[in-house]
């Protein structure tokens, strides 16, 4: 079946509104939102963890993980351009893997996003204290929390514009960094001769800690790409999801990979990896070191502003993701129905309020330093993020198999090389998940993650299961009015589809 063949005229026109959500996000905003959701403080500061494990070979880990993210993004684009519904991959997993899978993937994703919101806001508060060290941490945390809630409560258009400018600042900073770095490596900067590539071979060589170090780096690097799925979640609120989602997903993942790979190549080439691995604060960031060499005034302050913007951008995107995910659960009656209600502006305010739990937790943690419970929740997010990606790929396999078996029209955007590419990416993610058992600090993620999933299964079996007959997803590749009928409880995705 050709990659872009078989689509009907319905595939080029936007589907109707989905449960009151407004279609206000443009293709340009979608691309920037995807970059903003994925580029967080990990690139600027957290990359030191990967570099300390793998040295210059960290670049290899970023390349491989970029390919995995490309598979994820393209698979999501293929599925959401056919089913541009609220809940995105959660609703699609429910349709093709069954109600339990849809229930687990959406509640897991909501949980990890809520945790991420709190972490990013606390980070933003710490960055503000770079300028005003005596400022109580809770003050900027509360201020930023109110800002994020307001931006997400006004309308999806306001959210999209704010995220667009947040992302623009981050991308500009990365672009300047890469250009300065390349100039420093090959040409030199005023007063500083070209550094060359000696740092790639010195200090223990390309793989100072061997293949085990590279394997450890994969665990940290893969989380740099978590967030690329935001474009799929916007399907119910984009102006033309069938046209814009595939285009934005491809562009976003390719640009993200270029930014990450080039930035990391510059970092390990310009600064010896042994020095970068000892970093941890803004003033020790390799970005700041390069800006200092380039003679940019107040380099540390400039970089602090950039990482502050990165934290707020990620928190903004995560707030959006968490809100839409629990709204989707409520639509399918797997969460209280009150979370499915939307305002006149098309914003699910109640879903936003409950997703603000992470902001409330951040405010409390900024006053009380007791954070053992938060560390436990972080273990769930580490475990859950990888499980969600694996389930997305499993959904894509079922999606492809079902459409091929029943001769349904092809998606406007097909992942090339599938199912081989899908299976390969899933196996690599599974290996990374298993490797967390052997990494100090992450080995407890299974102790938190497995009980969490067990609780979800029990809750589903004894509560939410009775609502598993929610309606089937619309199919944008079929003529208008020929929406597939809802499946009966327990019916497999491979059962004959009589909607045609």
N, C-alpha and C positions, 0 to 999 in steps of 0.2 A: 504494500500500500504506500503510495507516495507520501512524502512528509507533509505536504500541504494540500493534498487532494481530498476530494470528497466532501467538502464543506458546502452547505447550502447558503442561500442568500440570507437566511436568518443569522448566520454566523457573523455578519458584518454590522448588525444593528444591535444596539444595547437592549438587554432584557428589561422588563418592568422593575419598578421599585421592589425592594425585598424587605417586607415587614416594617415599613415606615422609614427605613434608612434612605438618606438623600444621596443621589449620584452627583457628587460635586467635585471629586478629585480628578485632576487632569493627568494626562500621561507624563508631563514634565514633573509634576508633584510626586507621582508614583515612583519614578526613578530616584528622585532625591530622598524620598521617604525610605526606600529600601537601603540606600547607602547610609542614611542617618540611623536607621535601626540597627545596623550591623557594626558601624564604626563607633566604638565607644572608647573608654579610657584604656582598654586593653592594648590598643595599638601604640599609644603614646607612652604608657608606663608599664602595663602588665606584660608586654612582650619580653621583658627582662627575664621572666620565669622560663620561657621557652629557650631563650638564648643561653641561659645558664645551664640548661640541660643538653643542648645540641650544638652550641657554638655557631659558627658560620653556616652549618648545615640546616639551621632553622629555616633558611630560605627554601630548602627542599620541602620541608613540612608545609610551608605556606603555599607552595605550588600544588602539592597533592591535595591539600584541604580545599584549595580554590577549585580544583576539578570536582571534588565531592559537592561543594556548594553549587557549582554550575549544574550538576545533575539534579540536585534538589530543586533549584530555582526553575529549571526547564521542565521538570516533571510537574511541579506545581502549576506552571503556566499552561501546560498541556491540559491538566485536569480542570483548572478554574476557568479556562476559556470555554470549556464545554458546560461546566456547572458554576456559573458566577453567582453563587448564593451566599447568604450570611453564614459565617462559621467556616467558610473556606474548606481547608483540608479536614477539619473535624466533621463537617457535614458529609463530605465526600467519603471519608473513612467509614462513617455510619452506613452509607449507601452500598459500599462495595465490600467492606470487611465485616459488617454487622453492627448492631446497636451498641454492643459492649465496647467495641473498638472506638466508635465515635464518642462514647461517653468518657472512656479513659483518656483518649488523646486530648480532648478539649479541657477536661478538668486538670490534667497534668500541665498542659500548656498555660492555662490560666494561673496555676499555682506558681510556676517558675517565673512568669512575667511579673506577678505581684511581688515576689521576692526581689527580682531585678530592679523594680521601681524603687523600692526602699534603699537598696544598695547604691544606686546611682545618685539619689538625692542626698544621701549621707556624704558621698564622695564630693558632690557639688558644694556642700556646706564646708567641707574641709578645704577645698580649693579657695573659697572666699576668705577663709582665715589665713591664707597665704599673704594677703594684703593687710588684714586686720586680725592679728594673732589673738588679741584679747576678746574678740567677739564670741559670745556663747554659741556653741555649735547649733543648738536648737533653733536659734533665731533665723539663720539662712535656710535651714532645713524646712521650717514651717513656711517661710516666705516662698520658697521654690515650690513647695507642695501646693500652696494656694494658687500660684501661677499656673502650674500644670493642670490642676482641676478646672480652672477658669478657661484655659485654652481649649481643653477637651469638651467643656460644657457648652460653649457658645455655638459652635457648628463645626462640621467636619471640614469646611472650607478654611476656617480660622486655624484649625489644627494643621491642615496641609500647608498653609502659608508659613506658619511658625516653623514647622519641621523643615520646610524648604530652605529657609534662611539659616537655621541651625546647621544644616548639612552643608550649605555653601561655605560657611566659615571653616568647617573641618576639612572639606575637600581642598579649599584654597591653601590652607596651611600645609597639607600633605603635598600638594603640587609644588609649592615653594620649597619645601624641604627636599623633595626629590631632585629638583633642578639645581639647588645649591649643592647638594651632595654629589651629583654627577660632575658639576663644575670642579668641586674640590678634589674628586678622585682623579680626573683626567687633565684638568687645566691648572688647578690651584686657585686660591683666592688671594686678594691683596695682603701681602705680608706672610702668606702661608703657601709653601710649594705643594704641588700635587702629591696627594698621599699615596696614590697607586693602589695596588691590590695586595700589598704585603700582609695586611691583617687577615686575609682569607687563608693564608698558608701558615702564618706564624701562630704562636701560642697553642700548640698542639694540633694544628692542621684543621682541615675541614670538619672532621669528626673527632673532636677531642675526647669525647666520652663513648665513642663507638656507636654501634647500631642501637644499643639500649638507650643511649641518650637521645637519639633521634626519635625512637618510639615514645619516650616520655614527652618530648616536645609536641608530638601530635595531639596529645591530650589537651595541652594548653592552647595550641594553635586553633584547633577545631572550634573552640568557643569564640574565637574572634569572628567567625562567620555566622554564628547563631544570630538570628534577627533578619536574615535574608528572606524569610518566609512572610514578612510583613506585607509584601506586594500581593500575595495570594489572599490575605485576610481582608484587603481593601476591595475585593471583587464586588461586594454588594454596594459599594459607595463610589466607585469610579464611574466617570461619565460614559465610557464605552469599554467595559471590561474585556469583551471578546477581542477588540482591536488593541487596547492599550496594555492589558496584563502581559501577554506574551512578549511584546516589544520591550516593555519596561523591565521585565524579569531578566531577559537576555542581556540588555544593556547594563543593568544594575550589577549583575554578578560578574560580568567581564570587567567593568570598571573597578569594582571592589577588588577583584583579584589583582589587577594591575597596580592599584594603589598599595595594597598590602605587600605584594611581592617586591615591587620596586622600593618601597619604603624600607622593608627589612633588608634588602640587598644593600641599600645605602648605609643603614645602621651598622651592619657587620663589616662593611668595607671601610667606613670612615673611622669608627671607634672600635678598638680591640674588644673582642667579646668578653674577655675577662673583666674589663672595666664596666661594660654595660650590665653584666650579670650582677654587679654589686650595687646597681641603682635601686630605686624604690621610691624616691620622692621627685617632685617637679624639678628641683634644681639639678638633679643627677640625670635627668632624662637625656638620651642621646640627641633628641630634637633640640634641646636647649644648648647642648655643647656645640652643635653645628651652627646654630644661630649666633652664638657668642663669637665663634671663629669668623663668621661672615661679617661681623661688626654691626649686627642689628641691635639698636639701642634697647635696653631693658629686655633682653631675650627671655629671661626667666618669667617676667611679668606677662610678656606676649604669649608664651607657651602656656602659662597658667590660665590665661583667658581662653585659649583654644581648648584645653582639657576640660575647663568648666563648661564650655559650650557643648563639648562632646558628651559630658555626663548628662546635661539637661536634655540634649537631643535624644539620647537613648532612653531616658526616663519618660520623655514625652511620647516616643514611639511605643514603649512598653505599656504605658497607660492606655493608649489607643488599642493595642493588641488585646490586653486583658479585658477591656470593656466589651469589645466585639465578640470575644470568645464566650464570655458568660451570657451575653445577649443571645448568642447562637444556642447555647445550652437551654436557655429559657424558652426559646422558640420551639425546640424539640421536646419541651417539658421535662428536661433533665436537670433543671434548676427552677426555683420559684418563678411563676409566671410574671410576677411584677418586674423582673429584670428584662422582660421582653418589650416592655412599654417604651415608647420613644416620645420625645417632645415635638412640638410643632416644627422645630428646626431639624428634626430627624436625628436627634442625639438621645441615646439610651441613658438618661440621667441616673436611673436607679442602678443600672449595671456599672456606671462610672463610679457611683458612690461606694459600692461594695468592693470595687477594684482598687479603691483608694486605701484599702486596709494596709497595703505596703507602705504608703506614705505615713499613715498613722503610726505604724510600727517604727518607721525611721525616726519620727519625731520623738517617740518614747526612748528609743535607743540612743538618741543624741543627748538625752538628759541622764539616762542611767547606763552605765558602761557594761552592765551585765548582759552579755550577748551570746551566751551558750545556746539558747534556743534558736537564735538566728543562724548560728553556725550549723545546727542540725538541719534547718530548713534549706540552707545553702547546699547541703549534701543531697537533698531531694532535687534541687534545681540542676545540679551537675548530672545526676543520674537521669532525671526526667528529660532534659534537653536532648540527650542522645537517643533515648527511647522514642521520643516524638519524631525525630528525623527517620529512624528506622521504620516506624509505623507509616510515615508518609511514603516511603519507598515501597513498602508492602502494599499500600493502597494503590500506588501507581501500577504495580504488577497486576493486581486484580482488575483495575480499570482497563488496562490494555487487553487483558485476556477476555474480559466481558465484551468489549466493543468489537474485537476481532471475531469472537465466536458468533455474535449476533449480527455481523455485517452492518454495524452502525457507522455513520459518517465519521471520517477522521477529524481529529481536533485541528484547529487552525495552527497550532504550534506543537509539533511532535518532537519528543526527545529522541535524538538520533542515537543509534546503537542499542536501544532498548530491545529486549530485556537485559542484555549483557551489561550495559552501563548501570542499570538500576541495581542489579544483583551485586555487581562489584562494589559499588558505593555502599550498599547495605552491609556487606561483609567487612569492609574496612571500618565502618562505624561500629559494628559489633566487636571487632578486635580492639578498638579504642576503648569501648565501654568495659571490656574485660580487663584491659590494662590498668584501669583505675584501681583495681584491687591491689596492685603492686606499687602504687605511688603514695608516699607518705603525705598525709593531709587530705587525700582523696579516697583512701581505702575505706573510710567510714561511709561513703556515699551509698554503698549497697545496703548498709545497715539501716539507713534512713529511707532509701528508695524502695526496697522490696516491701517493707511494711506499709508504705504509703500506697503502693499499687494494690496490695492485699485489701486495704481499707476501701479503695475505690471499687474493687470487684464485689466486696460484701455489700456496700451501699447500693450498687447497681442491682444485685440479685434480690435484695430485700426491699428496695424502694423504687428506684428509677426504672426498673425493668418493665413495669406495667405501662409505661408510656412509650414503648419502643415502636409503636405503629405510626409515628409521625410521617407526614407526606413525603413522597419521593422528590428528588431534586429535578428542577427544570433542565432541559437539555437544549443548549443554544444551537446545536447543529441540526435539530429537527424543525420542521415547519411549525409555526406558531399554533398552539392549541393541541399539539400532540405530546404533551408532557407525560412521561412514564407514570404509571399508576404506582401507588404506595405498595411496598412489599409487605407480605404478612409476617408476623413474628417468627423469627428463626429461618426465614427463607434465605437461601444463599444468593449471592450476587450473580452466580452463574445460571440461575434459573431463566428460562426463556422470557424475553422482554417483548410483550405484545403491543408496545406503544406505537410501533410502526405499522 
